[in-house]
Amino acid sequence: MDLDLMPFDEQATITNLLSRYRHGALSVREVTAFCLERIERYNTELRAVLAVNPNALARADALDQSADKSAPLFGVPMLIKDNIETADQPTTAGSTALAGAPTGRDAPLVTALRDAGAVILGKANLSAWANFQTSRSVSGWSDVGGQCMNPHRADYTPSGSSSGSAAGVAAGLCLAAIGTETSGSIVSPASVNGVVGLKPTVGRVSAEHIVPISHTQDTAGPLTRSVADAAAIDAVLAGESSGTNAPQAIRLGAFITAGRHPEDVETLFRSVFGKLQTVGALVHVEAPDDRPLGKHLYTRLLYEFKADLNAYLASRPGNAPDSLKELIAYNNAHPGALAHLGQDVFEASELKEGLDAPEYLESHNLLLEEAGSMINATLDEADLHALVTITNGPSWRIDHENGDDGTLGCAALPAMAGFPHLTLPMGLVDGLPVGLSLIGRHGADRELLAIGARVEAALGLAALPNRFTHSDK
């Protein structure tokens, strides 16, 4: 097949693809087959796709036979993170404990994507249990899918937990993907793979039929090659209007958290200040200090994971463990390839009581009061529309013996608060991508995306090329 059929460069956008469909220049079958061919060609190395959807071509044919091509995501080839249920494929969360038959359920967000015309190519690999099984987890590793790799450098992590979603978009295996985030699991892999990622305001996108960690923080969101594509998918996921303009006079508050990033990453961030000033006023603000909240974040997640996972497993169709306790026993009886890293987070969560425990209520209520207030106070002090900072440092080497050893990012505070967080490519450090973060007000997702589109245009970057997308030329 002609690899120039849909080159994965700055022209690979949903808008351009829809235009080619509507002018008869491409069929959905051609594009779907092209993506499936790329998956077959490259996924043995990348391990970004956990399983291909056997119904993808039939779906493409049905769309080609439709006279109406006006759906907002008509024929858009997408991957779905494998902790999100799809009726026609198993949903494993990367664990053999759930690797049975499909549940027969589409998560509401999958239904919305299908109704909007999307083609689900398959399930994306992920960090097993969304990086919440062990404190020594290896991002991008799952017993079902193996080790997902970063397309920019072999043996470097794609980060997680939406590893395959980000790597699949970056390598041109799909045009867009859906990931999930509790604290950093969309924005971190988007940053280190050189693509766009949006963590929406918690509650805007349905979390039903998604393997949970925390009902307070969990959300699904898009990973894409441009901010405009993220905005198009976000509109479908949230059921909101796709059109929102950026403010007339944008005000951005820039900060660097001391000691959190290597000097060359900070240098890259400072180098784009001039371009950011073409978008609007750039005000330098003090970094919010989220360190005192860290222990309360972990406490909240331990309690909510046990409660939410037990409820999910008990109601999930099919043959699988019915509780966290049974899941721990399953893992002991069926140790995976990285069992030496343990399951200490599972075990710590299992020891917790219910959501009426004083320890949980203290941490939860403090986070409700403090996390959002920190962001709002920084925004309000200088009358800002968004905060801008470094998403996190570049990728690090995969270490199956000891687990992750990556740099800290800025994801925790907006995650604790449930506020929207958008990352887009900022550039390269030592040949590895680094993302630029925009953090907005609660519920102001569409405004944040509009600002992000302006920032993206000023930086002059789309998804950062790598050897998999260069091979299209």
N, C-alpha and C positions, 0 to 999 in steps of 0.2 A: 504494500500500500504506500502511496505517496506520503512521505513524512512531512511535506510542506502543506498537507491538507489543512491543518490547523496549527500553525507554528506557535509554540509556547513562549511568546515574547510579549512586549508591551501591547501588541494588538490582540492578544488572547483575552478578550473580555466577553462578558455576557452580552453586552450591547452589540458588539461586532458579530458574535455568533448568531444572535437572533436576526440581525439584518441579513446575514447570508442565508439563513433558513428561509426567511420571508421573501427573498429574491430568487429562490430556487438554486442558489449556488452550492448548497450542501444539503444532504439528507441527514436525518437523525441517525439512521443506520450507519452511514459512513463515519460520522463522528464517534458514535458508540463503539463501532468496530475498531476505529483508530485507537481509542483509549484502551480497549481490551487488548489490542496488540501490544501497546506500550507496557501494559501491566505484565503480559506474558514475557516480554523481552527483558524487562528491567527488574521485576519484583523478586526474582530469585536472589539478587544481590541486595535490594533495598529492604525487602520485607515490610513494605508500607501497607500492603493489602493483605488482610488476614484471610479473606475468602471472596471470590468473585460471585456476583449475583447471576445465577443461571437463567434468570428471566430478563436480563438487560436488553438483549437484542429483540426479544419479542415486544418488550415495552417500546423500543425504538421504532419497530415496524408499525405498531399501533399509532404512535404519534405521527409518523409519516403519512398514514392513511387519513389522518384528521384534516378536515378542511380549515379548521380554526387554529391558527398558529399565534394567537394573541396572548396566550398564557405568559406570565412574567418570567418563568424559568423554562420555557418550552425547549425541550431537548438538551438542557444543560446537564452534562455528565458529572455526577457527584459521588463521593464516598461518604459513608456514614460510620462514625466511630462505633466500635463493637461493644459498647455498653448501652447503646440505644437500640431498642427493639425494632426489628423489621419483620413483617409477617412471613416473608419468603426465605429467610435465612436464620440460622441460629444466632443468638446473642450471648456471647460468652464472657464478656469483661476480661478476656484473655486467659480465663481459667478453664481447665478441663472439667472442673466441677459443674460448669454450666454448658459444656460443649455437647449437648444432645440435639434433639429436634428443635425446629423453630417454635417459638411460643404461639405463633399464629396471630400475633398482635402487631400492629404498627403503632409506634409511639405517635401521639397527635402531631408532633412536629414533622414526622415522616409522612403522615397523611397530608399535611399542608404542602410539603414539597412535591409530592406526587400530584396533588390537585393543581399545583402551579406549573406542572409540565416537566418536572425534573426526571432524569433517568438515573436510578440508583445503580451504580456500577458494582458495588459490593461493600463489604465491611472493612474498615480501616483497622490496622493493628494499633495497639495501645500499650501503655504500661499496665501490667496486670493489676486489676482492681483499682485502676486509676491512681497508682502509686500510694495506696493506703493499706497495704498488707504489712510492710516492714519499713522501719526507719532506715534501712540500708538498701532500698529499692534501686533497681537499674532502669532508668528511663528508657522506654521503648521496648522493653523485654516482656514477653508473655509466653507461657508454656504452649499456648495454641498457635501463636504466630511467629515465634522466634524473636530475634533481635532486629528491630527496625533500625536503619542506618540514616545518617545525615547525608543528603545528596551532595553537599558541598565538600565533604572530606570523609573518606572511608575510615571506619573505626572511631568516628566521633559521634557523640550522642545527638539524636534528634530532639532531645528533651522530652518532657511528658506532662501530662499523661496522653494528650492528644497527638501522639508521636506520628502515627501513620497518616492521620489527617493532614498534618502540616507537611510531612515529607512527600506525601502523594501529590499535593498541590505544587510544591516546589519542584518536583521532578517531572511534572507534566503528565502524571498518570490520570489526572482528572482536571476539570476546570475549577472545581470548588469542593469543599468538604465541610462536614459538620463535626465539631468537637464538643467537649464538655469541660467545664472548669469548676473547681471548688476553690482553689487558690493557686492560680498561675498556670493551670493545665491547658488553656488556650493560648494565652499571650506568650508564655515562655517558649513553647515549640514554634509558634509563629515567628518569634524573634530570631531564634537560632537557625531556622531554616530559610529565612529571608522572604517571608510572605506576610500578608495582612491577617490579623486575627482580631475578632471582636468578642469580648465578654460582655453580654448585655446586662442591664439592670436585672437583678434577680427577680423573677416573677413575670417578666415580660414574655418569656418563652415557656411553654408547658414542659414540666419535668416528668410528666406521667410516663410510665413504662421505660424509664431510664434507670439503670442500676445506680443506686444512690450512695452518697456519702453524707451529705448534710442538706436538709431541706431549707436551712437558712442561707446557704451559700451556693448550692448547685445551680448551674444554668448551662444550657447548650448555646452554641453560637457558631458563626461561620468562620472558615479559614479560606482565603481567596488570594487571587493575584493582584487585586486592586481594591481600593476603598469603595469605589462605585459598585463593584460586585458584592462586597460585604453588605453594602446598604440595600442592594436589591434582594439579597437572601434574607437579611434581617427583617425587611418589610413583610415577607411571606411568613417567616417564623413567628413574628409578633402580631401579624394581622393588622398592620398599621399602614398608613399612606406612605408611599415610596418617596414623596417629594417634601423635602425640608431644606430651606435655605440657611446658609451660615449667617451669623449676626453681621450687621453692617460694619461694626468696628470691633473686630475680634481682639480679645485681650487674653494672652497666654502667660501663665506663671511657670517659669523654669526653675528647677532645682536639681541638685546633685546630692545624694545621700552620702555623707562622708564615710570613707572606708569600705564602701560596698562594691566598688568597681576598680579594675586596673586602670592605671594612668592613661593608657592609649585609648581606652573606651571613653573616658572623660574627655580626652582631647578630641575624639570624633564628635562627641555631643556638642562641645563648644564650637567646633568648626561649622556647624549648621545654624548657629544663632543668626547669622546674617540673612540666610534664606528664610528663617522663621519670621524675621522682622518684616519681610515683604508680605507676610500673611496678615499681620496686625501688630499691636503693641506687645513687646516681650518684656515682662516684668520678672526680675529675679526675686525669688521668695525663699524662705527658709524651709528646708525639708521637714515634712511632718514626722515626728518621732513615734513610730509605731512599735518600738521595741518593748515597751511595758505591756503591750497587748498580746505578745506572742504566746505566753503560757495559757492565756484565756482562750485564744484561738484553738490551741491543741485540745484543751479540755472540752470545749464545745463540740469539736469534731468527733472526739472519742464517744461522747454521749449520743450525739445525733446519728453517728454511723451505726451503732448497735440498734437503736430504735428503728431507724429508717430501713436498714438492710433486713432486719427481722421481718418487718411488715412487707417489704418487697418480696423476699423469698417465700414467705407464707402464702402470698397471693399469686405467685408466678406459676403459670401452667408448666407441666412437664416434670420429669424426674430429676431432681436436684436437691441439694441440702435445703432444709426448711428454716434454718436459723444460722446465725453467726457461730454458735457453739458447734453445730453439725459441720459447718464449713471448716472450722479449725480442725475437727477430727478427720475430715476428708483429706485435708492437706497433710496431716501426720501420716495417714494411711497411704497416700499417693504423692510422695515427695516429687517435686518438679526438678528441673535441671539446676535451678539456683536455690534449692531448699536450704543450703547452708547460710543463706542470708536471713532465714527465719521468718516469723510472722508475729513479731513483738507488738505491732500496732493492733492487729486483730486481737491478740491476747489481752492487751491493755483495755481495749474497748469492751471486750466481753466481761471484764471485771466491773464495769460501771453499772450503776442502777438506772432507774427510769428518769424521764425528763422532768420529774418533780423533785429530784435530788437537790439539796441546797448548793452543792458544789457547782452543778450545771447552771442553776438559776443565777448564781453570783456571776459566773463568767459570761453567760449569755446576755444578761442584762447590762453588764458593764460594756460589752462590745456593742450592743444596740445603742448605748448612750454615747460612747466615746469615738468609735471608728468613723461614723459618718460626720460627727461634729468636727473631727480633725480636718477632714477634707473640706467641709463647708466653711470652716473658719479661715482656712488658707485661701479659698476662693473669694470669700466675702471681703477679706481684709484689703484686697487690691482690686475688687470688682472684676474678677476674672471669669472667663467662660470655661476654661479648662486648664489643668495642670499639664506640663510637659516635662518628661524626664527620660532616663535610660530605662528600657524595659528590663534587661539583664545583660550580663556579659556574654561573650561568644561561647560556642559549644566547647565541650571538654571531652577527653578520651573516655570511651566506654570501659568500665571496669567490672567484670563479672565476679571478681573475687571479693571486692570490698564494697561495691555499690557506688552511687553517684557522689561526685565531689565538685559540683558546679558552683558558680557564683550566685550570690543573692540578687534578687531583683526587687521591683516595686509592686509586685502583684498582691501582697498580703493585705494592705490597707483597703484598697477598693473591693477586694474579695470579702473581707470581714464586714464592710459596710453595705455590700450588695450594690455598689455603684458601677456604672459602665466604664469599661477600660478598653481602649483601642490601641493596637500596636501596628506599626507599619515599618518597612525597611528604612534604615538610616544610612547604612553603608557597611563596609567591611573592616575588620581588624584582623590582620594576619591572614587574610583570605577567607575569614569566617564572618557570617552576617551578624549584625547587631541591630536591634529594633529600637524605635522611638515610641514612647508611650504617651497617650493623651488620656487623661482621667477627667470625667465630667460629672455633672450633678446627677443625683438620683432621678431616673426617668428621662433624662435629656439625651437619650441615645441617638435620636435622629439629628439633633443639633451637633453632637459630637462627631458623627459620621460626616456631616457637611463640613465641619471644620477640618476633619481629617483629610477630606478630598482636597481642600485648599493647601494643606501642609504637604500632601503627596505631590501636588503639582509644583510647589515651590522647591521641593527636594529633587524633583526630576527623576524619581525612581519608581519602578514597578517591582514586581517580584524579582529578586536578584538571580541572575543566571547561574547555572552550574553545568557540570559536564553532561548531565542528562538532557537538559534543554538545549545546550549548545549542539548536541548531536542531531538536532532537527535541521540544522542549517545546511 
